Amino acid sequence: MTKENVKLYDSSDMARISCDDCRGCFSCCEGMGDTIILNPYDMKELCQNLHQSAETLLRTSVELNMLDGVILPNLKMTGEQSCCSYLNEEGRCSIHAFRPGLCRLFPLGRNYKDGSFQYFVLENACPKAGKSKIKIEKWLGIPKLKQHEAFLCRWHYFLKDYQKFVKRAVSAGEDEAALRQLNMMMLQGLYLTAYDPDTEFYAQFESRVARFEMVLKSIGE
């Protein structure tokens, strides 16, 4: 199936992705390498629900890796089977109520276009048979989903612009130490500094990302 004829869905649509609450299966929780990348909302959810700082998570269940020149956190796989750190002995997710967005999304993907996105089913990504239809909004289980989807778009396009900025800087011979310092500034501002649990996350995120964009603009000038 080509990209042009993949069926796209909105969150109010039904899709055949439900699989009996994943009973007896955790194939998407192992062998994922560094692909379960966390966005700032994911990190905030882990920190606040586990009552741990981002620095603590980075010493235990989260690691940093480079993606297109930008350092980003991802869930760490551990053990002989390379399983998610949060998979318990019964093969169940111990953080299911506040699991990261990519975990909630699977086996869906997002197709970004023109400042927005729609969902599509990742064919054959999940091996469990006998799937039934479920409304995507219910499958995701995220409060204030429309607001969250707006955040996802903001994050996606910010990250793309930042990666382009870094690529241009590398091409121009920018000092690696300076780019590393910039990456750490982004991590500190958007991930590591705790978000106030009594104040709406989205407004806090927008304020922080706008400040970082001003830094990038001043450097570009």
Summary of the structure (lengths in Angstrom):
residues: 221
radius of gyration: 18.3
end to end distance: 44.2
largest distance: 56.1
contacts: 579
relative contact order: 0.17
helix: 47%
strand: 19%
